[in-house]
Amino acid sequence: MNSLFLVIIAIVAFLIAYATYGSWLAKKWGIDASRKTPAHTMTDGVDYVPAKAPVLLGHHFSSIAGAGPIVGPIAAAMFGWVPVFLWIIIGSIFFGGVHDMGALFASIRHEGKSIGEVIGDTMGSKGKKLFAVFAWLTLLLVVAAFTNIVAAAFVSTPEAATSSLLFIVLAVGFGFAVYRGGMNLGLGTVIGVALLALSIWLGVLFPINLSINTWMIILLGYIFVASITPVWILLQPRDYLNSFILYAMLAGGVLGLLFMRPNLELPAFTSFKVGTNYMFPILFITIACGAISGFHSLVGSGTTSKQLDNESDVKLIGYGAMLIEGVLATLAIITAAYVTQAHLGELNAAGGALNVFADGIGTFMASMGISFIIAKNFVTLAISAFALTSLDTATRLARFIFQEFFDVDAEKNPNAASFASIMTNKYVATLITVVLGGALAFKGYKSVWPIFGSANQLLAALTLLALAVWLKQTGRSYKMAVYPMIFMFAATLVALVLLMIANLSNPILLFFAVLLFVLAIILILESQKAFKVTAKEVESK
């Protein structure tokens, strides 16, 4: 089959879904453009800062994309490209899109707070605390993982290190020019993108060569600062400008397919069982960001909801960004499927899934007359830039959740007020997160990495659970969240059982698997009580 048809099918399906299903969700949930968002009602100049839709879409998309939608589909290619492609399409439209848009919408109706707060309102403080602990631990794994990924990328591609540092300086300048200097966003974008291209060129000319441990120390210091600075200085402008790199990479990949039109060489379907891996549940655990990912809910209900300018933007940013990520995931599976099995093995051995993707997109872009080396370097730079974005966003999110966990009502709990004031301090919360995440990065996060996929997808199931309960209790249509929730719980719990069986001799993995399984069961049981509460009973409280 010609791979061009695959990406065309995906884009057409996503456009139709955005215009129909996305609009239907907005109508059913009662999105109100006249209602003020927390970004306006709680503006503080640090975390709650209104952002125009294009800027916020850039931040949100940059934060949720990262390496996830690339690594997952390529790893799952062992089952054949057809099941991977089908899950990307179905998952993005009916699972991930609902999950992301719902998490964002529920958060802005809860003062821009996390999904944990939604659980607290619907299922009580017990559910809130359990979810907060789980989400924070998951984010520690994200911090540890992406610290290593970014540091390794900087070592292997020192050009990316230079460009990334220049991006940060550029973003700060863009933030001051647009948000404090009154520069027009359009003019600022043109100048910013031009300087972005210059940064990439300077990176090629002046690569920075440091050891991986040195880069990890630098990155940990950077994410501490990035987590506590006002979003308009760094997070909003950096993610907005970086999004143009990803848009360019997506456009380059699609246009390259138009010129090259490669055939798919990998089998359409291999087997339900490959080695020790069963397609159910492994396919749905391996492909996370390209179809549905719990990390997205933390971004949507963490940083994005605090910057949403108008409720009408929920569909574009929540649902639309997920569909764009589906296109990226489709390109990822094409880069694996267009080569032979032998060459795929060679590329994986040379640098893993990211190398497979960079080599594939570089080859597609080279069909338009662009140098393959330049094209592949550009793709590598783009991937590392977005991994860095995910890293500091995860740190800020972990800080939010940590602060919410220890937040207490001083009048009701005067004895705990002083301790809470320390633990909710943004510097303390960030320092604890960075130190523990850094410890995992340096001393052995890889020993518990196999649990991350299950943890991330369980987080998605728990978010859908919280969304379904909240929608029901507020008298809204909720079945669009229930069906994907049931499926994700089934896939995740089965995966955890298989993980327990496979790691009986590994106490660390076994402990985490059992802990996650028990947590899921407790929250499911707690939700049964909450599901019985009617909208009228909620209003009467």
Protein Blocks (a to p, Z undefined) as FASTA:
>chain_A
ZZklmmmmmmmmmmmmmmmmmmmmmmmnopafkbccfklmmgghlmmccddfklmmmmmm
mmmnmmmlmmmmmmmmmnojklmmmmmmmmmmmmmmmmmmmmmmmmmmngopafklmmmm
mnojklmmmmmmmmmmmmmmmmmmmmmmmmmmmmmmmmlmmmmmmmmmmmmmmmmmmmmn
opafklmmmmmmmmmmmmmmmmmmmccdddfklmmmmmmmmmmmmmmgcfklmmmmmmmm
mmmmmmmmmmmmmmmmmmnopacfbdfbfbfcghjacfblklmmmmmmlmocfklmmmmm
mmmmmmofbfklmmmmmmmmmmmmmmmmmmmmmmmmmpcfklmmmmmmnnojmlmmmmmm
mmmmmmnopafklmmmmmmmmmmmmmmmmmmmmmmmmmmmmmmmmpccfklmmmlmmmmm
mmmpmklmmmmmmmmmmmmmmnommmmmmmmmmmmmmmmmmmmmmmmmmmmmnopafklm
mmmmmmmmmmmmmmmmmmmmmmmmlmklmmmmmmmmmmmmmmmmmmmmmmmpcfklmmmZ
Z
